[in-house]
Amino acid sequence: MTTVSFVAHPDDDLLFMNPDIAANVWDGHDVWVVYLTAGDIPHRPDKPGGIEYSEMRLNGARAAYARTAGVANEWAFEQMTFGGHPVATNKLVGANVRIVYTYIHAAAGPEDNFGDLWRLLNVPGFEAQPIDGRPPYTYDGFVGMIRGLIAKADPDLIRTSSSIGHREGDHVDHTAGAILVADANTDGAGRTAVLRCEYVGYKVLTFPENVHGFLREKKTEIWDEYWPHDPELNAFSWRAALSRRYQPDGRVFHPGVPWAPPGDFASSVA
């Protein structure tokens, strides 16, 4: 079995999709995790930003997946090309885990409430420039890259955030990323190509706990490998998410199911 989990930022997978991804790793499946933005923030006098901060978060993700797989934190870099676009990837040595990262700008609070994923969907002619210097993306180029990645990985299951998360106060990047992946995961008639499951983001914190015992312990151990690499976090950050994992009702898209993006997303960002 092969799974590809698409998330906006390093940590969305660990907080909102685990323990599902971890279970795939434990079962020896081929696991791809794709970070659709750099997860960056602007530079500030007292804290890192830009690609320096992005690399810190990626180091945390590498440590987390090494802990998940129970192997040394040793990764092999490989640039891969999807849809004609060069993309940075890492393969975990001794395990069937690969992470992929695009390095395009994330939405970053008051400095940028939109982010490049939203712009790719809603600003005609916009080009997202990766902060690592690789070639820019248009909407067609980004969707083509995702489509090429899906073709290469040949997954049995795709995971994304909720494509209607903006209606529940979720992060704009979560929703935009889900829509872009769903756009890519279609055939010529606009029907879903590969089984795709959506996951609840920030709103999960308001739901009852549903991850307990062994799975909660493991999810916590994995998170505790990640957060020390992120200077925006501390030992108390996001603890409530570690006992929760939810999928929104009716947001499982089987092959052949028509896909249409939500019509209210363009105006959802203040």
Secondary structure as a PSIPRED ss2 file (coil, helix, strand):
# PSIPRED VFORMAT (PSIPRED V4.0)

   1 M C   1.000  0.000  0.000
   2 T E   0.000  0.000  1.000
   3 T E   0.000  0.000  1.000
   4 V E   0.000  0.000  1.000
   5 S E   0.000  0.000  1.000
   6 F E   0.000  0.000  1.000
   7 V E   0.000  0.000  1.000
   8 A C   1.000  0.000  0.000
   9 H C   1.000  0.000  0.000
  10 P C   1.000  0.000  0.000
  11 D C   1.000  0.000  0.000
  12 D H   0.000  1.000  0.000
  13 D H   0.000  1.000  0.000
  14 L H   0.000  1.000  0.000
  15 L H   0.000  1.000  0.000
  16 F H   0.000  1.000  0.000
  17 M H   0.000  1.000  0.000
  18 N C   1.000  0.000  0.000
  19 P C   1.000  0.000  0.000
  20 D H   0.000  1.000  0.000
  21 I H   0.000  1.000  0.000
  22 A H   0.000  1.000  0.000
  23 A H   0.000  1.000  0.000
  24 N H   0.000  1.000  0.000
  25 V H   0.000  1.000  0.000
  26 W H   0.000  1.000  0.000
  27 D C   1.000  0.000  0.000
  28 G C   1.000  0.000  0.000
  29 H C   1.000  0.000  0.000
  30 D E   0.000  0.000  1.000
  31 V E   0.000  0.000  1.000
  32 W E   0.000  0.000  1.000
  33 V E   0.000  0.000  1.000
  34 V E   0.000  0.000  1.000
  35 Y E   0.000  0.000  1.000
  36 L C   1.000  0.000  0.000
  37 T C   1.000  0.000  0.000
  38 A C   1.000  0.000  0.000
  39 G C   1.000  0.000  0.000
  40 D C   1.000  0.000  0.000
  41 I C   1.000  0.000  0.000
  42 P C   1.000  0.000  0.000
  43 H C   1.000  0.000  0.000
  44 R E   0.000  0.000  1.000
  45 P C   1.000  0.000  0.000
  46 D C   1.000  0.000  0.000
  47 K E   0.000  0.000  1.000
  48 P C   1.000  0.000  0.000
  49 G C   1.000  0.000  0.000
  50 G H   0.000  1.000  0.000
  51 I H   0.000  1.000  0.000
  52 E H   0.000  1.000  0.000
  53 Y H   0.000  1.000  0.000
  54 S H   0.000  1.000  0.000
  55 E H   0.000  1.000  0.000
  56 M H   0.000  1.000  0.000
  57 R H   0.000  1.000  0.000
  58 L H   0.000  1.000  0.000
  59 N H   0.000  1.000  0.000
  60 G H   0.000  1.000  0.000
  61 A H   0.000  1.000  0.000
  62 R H   0.000  1.000  0.000
  63 A H   0.000  1.000  0.000
  64 A H   0.000  1.000  0.000
  65 Y H   0.000  1.000  0.000
  66 A H   0.000  1.000  0.000
  67 R H   0.000  1.000  0.000
  68 T H   0.000  1.000  0.000
  69 A H   0.000  1.000  0.000
  70 G C   1.000  0.000  0.000
  71 V C   1.000  0.000  0.000
  72 A C   1.000  0.000  0.000
  73 N C   1.000  0.000  0.000
  74 E C   1.000  0.000  0.000
  75 W E   0.000  0.000  1.000
  76 A E   0.000  0.000  1.000
  77 F E   0.000  0.000  1.000
  78 E E   0.000  0.000  1.000
  79 Q E   0.000  0.000  1.000
  80 M E   0.000  0.000  1.000
  81 T E   0.000  0.000  1.000
  82 F E   0.000  0.000  1.000
  83 G C   1.000  0.000  0.000
  84 G C   1.000  0.000  0.000
  85 H E   0.000  0.000  1.000
  86 P E   0.000  0.000  1.000
  87 V E   0.000  0.000  1.000
  88 A E   0.000  0.000  1.000
  89 T E   0.000  0.000  1.000
  90 N E   0.000  0.000  1.000
  91 K E   0.000  0.000  1.000
  92 L E   0.000  0.000  1.000
  93 V C   1.000  0.000  0.000
  94 G C   1.000  0.000  0.000
  95 A C   1.000  0.000  0.000
  96 N C   1.000  0.000  0.000
  97 V E   0.000  0.000  1.000
  98 R E   0.000  0.000  1.000
  99 I E   0.000  0.000  1.000
 100 V E   0.000  0.000  1.000
 101 Y E   0.000  0.000  1.000
 102 T C   1.000  0.000  0.000
 103 Y C   1.000  0.000  0.000
 104 I C   1.000  0.000  0.000
 105 H C   1.000  0.000  0.000
 106 A C   1.000  0.000  0.000
 107 A C   1.000  0.000  0.000
 108 A C   1.000  0.000  0.000
 109 G H   0.000  1.000  0.000
 110 P H   0.000  1.000  0.000
 111 E H   0.000  1.000  0.000
 112 D C   1.000  0.000  0.000
 113 N C   1.000  0.000  0.000
 114 F C   1.000  0.000  0.000
 115 G C   1.000  0.000  0.000
 116 D H   0.000  1.000  0.000
 117 L H   0.000  1.000  0.000
 118 W H   0.000  1.000  0.000
 119 R H   0.000  1.000  0.000
 120 L H   0.000  1.000  0.000
 121 L H   0.000  1.000  0.000
 122 N H   0.000  1.000  0.000
 123 V C   1.000  0.000  0.000
 124 P C   1.000  0.000  0.000
 125 G C   1.000  0.000  0.000
 126 F C   1.000  0.000  0.000
 127 E C   1.000  0.000  0.000
 128 A E   0.000  0.000  1.000
 129 Q C   1.000  0.000  0.000
 130 P C   1.000  0.000  0.000
 131 I C   1.000  0.000  0.000
 132 D C   1.000  0.000  0.000
 133 G C   1.000  0.000  0.000
 134 R C   1.000  0.000  0.000
 135 P C   1.000  0.000  0.000
 136 P C   1.000  0.000  0.000
 137 Y E   0.000  0.000  1.000
 138 T C   1.000  0.000  0.000
 139 Y H   0.000  1.000  0.000
 140 D H   0.000  1.000  0.000
 141 G H   0.000  1.000  0.000
 142 F H   0.000  1.000  0.000
 143 V H   0.000  1.000  0.000
 144 G H   0.000  1.000  0.000
 145 M H   0.000  1.000  0.000
 146 I H   0.000  1.000  0.000
 147 R H   0.000  1.000  0.000
 148 G H   0.000  1.000  0.000
 149 L H   0.000  1.000  0.000
 150 I H   0.000  1.000  0.000
 151 A H   0.000  1.000  0.000
 152 K H   0.000  1.000  0.000
 153 A H   0.000  1.000  0.000
 154 D C   1.000  0.000  0.000
 155 P C   1.000  0.000  0.000
 156 D C   1.000  0.000  0.000
 157 L E   0.000  0.000  1.000
 158 I E   0.000  0.000  1.000
 159 R E   0.000  0.000  1.000
 160 T E   0.000  0.000  1.000
 161 S E   0.000  0.000  1.000
 162 S C   1.000  0.000  0.000
 163 S C   1.000  0.000  0.000
 164 I C   1.000  0.000  0.000
 165 G H   0.000  1.000  0.000
 166 H H   0.000  1.000  0.000
 167 R H   0.000  1.000  0.000
 168 E H   0.000  1.000  0.000
 169 G C   1.000  0.000  0.000
 170 D C   1.000  0.000  0.000
 171 H C   1.000  0.000  0.000
 172 V H   0.000  1.000  0.000
 173 D H   0.000  1.000  0.000
 174 H H   0.000  1.000  0.000
 175 T H   0.000  1.000  0.000
 176 A H   0.000  1.000  0.000
 177 G H   0.000  1.000  0.000
 178 A H   0.000  1.000  0.000
 179 I H   0.000  1.000  0.000
 180 L H   0.000  1.000  0.000
 181 V H   0.000  1.000  0.000
 182 A H   0.000  1.000  0.000
 183 D H   0.000  1.000  0.000
 184 A H   0.000  1.000  0.000
 185 N C   1.000  0.000  0.000
 186 T E   0.000  0.000  1.000
 187 D C   1.000  0.000  0.000
 188 G C   1.000  0.000  0.000
 189 A C   1.000  0.000  0.000
 190 G C   1.000  0.000  0.000
 191 R E   0.000  0.000  1.000
 192 T E   0.000  0.000  1.000
 193 A C   1.000  0.000  0.000
 194 V C   1.000  0.000  0.000
 195 L C   1.000  0.000  0.000
 196 R E   0.000  0.000  1.000
 197 C E   0.000  0.000  1.000
 198 E E   0.000  0.000  1.000
 199 Y E   0.000  0.000  1.000
 200 V C   1.000  0.000  0.000
 201 G C   1.000  0.000  0.000
 202 Y H   0.000  1.000  0.000
 203 K H   0.000  1.000  0.000
 204 V H   0.000  1.000  0.000
 205 L H   0.000  1.000  0.000
 206 T H   0.000  1.000  0.000
 207 F C   1.000  0.000  0.000
 208 P C   1.000  0.000  0.000
 209 E C   1.000  0.000  0.000
 210 N C   1.000  0.000  0.000
 211 V C   1.000  0.000  0.000
 212 H C   1.000  0.000  0.000
 213 G H   0.000  1.000  0.000
 214 F H   0.000  1.000  0.000
 215 L H   0.000  1.000  0.000
 216 R H   0.000  1.000  0.000
 217 E H   0.000  1.000  0.000
 218 K H   0.000  1.000  0.000
 219 K H   0.000  1.000  0.000
 220 T H   0.000  1.000  0.000
 221 E H   0.000  1.000  0.000
 222 I H   0.000  1.000  0.000
 223 W H   0.000  1.000  0.000
 224 D H   0.000  1.000  0.000
 225 E H   0.000  1.000  0.000
 226 Y H   0.000  1.000  0.000
 227 W H   0.000  1.000  0.000
 228 P H   0.000  1.000  0.000
 229 H H   0.000  1.000  0.000
 230 D C   1.000  0.000  0.000
 231 P C   1.000  0.000  0.000
 232 E C   1.000  0.000  0.000
 233 L C   1.000  0.000  0.000
 234 N C   1.000  0.000  0.000
 235 A C   1.000  0.000  0.000
 236 F C   1.000  0.000  0.000
 237 S C   1.000  0.000  0.000
 238 W C   1.000  0.000  0.000
 239 R H   0.000  1.000  0.000
 240 A H   0.000  1.000  0.000
 241 A H   0.000  1.000  0.000
 242 L H   0.000  1.000  0.000
 243 S H   0.000  1.000  0.000
 244 R C   1.000  0.000  0.000
 245 R C   1.000  0.000  0.000
 246 Y C   1.000  0.000  0.000
 247 Q C   1.000  0.000  0.000
 248 P C   1.000  0.000  0.000
 249 D C   1.000  0.000  0.000
 250 G C   1.000  0.000  0.000
 251 R C   1.000  0.000  0.000
 252 V E   0.000  0.000  1.000
 253 F E   0.000  0.000  1.000
 254 H C   1.000  0.000  0.000
 255 P C   1.000  0.000  0.000
 256 G C   1.000  0.000  0.000
 257 V C   1.000  0.000  0.000
 258 P E   0.000  0.000  1.000
 259 W C   1.000  0.000  0.000
 260 A C   1.000  0.000  0.000
 261 P C   1.000  0.000  0.000
 262 P C   1.000  0.000  0.000
 263 G C   1.000  0.000  0.000
 264 D C   1.000  0.000  0.000
 265 F C   1.000  0.000  0.000
 266 A C   1.000  0.000  0.000
 267 S C   1.000  0.000  0.000
 268 S C   1.000  0.000  0.000
 269 V C   1.000  0.000  0.000
 270 A C   1.000  0.000  0.000
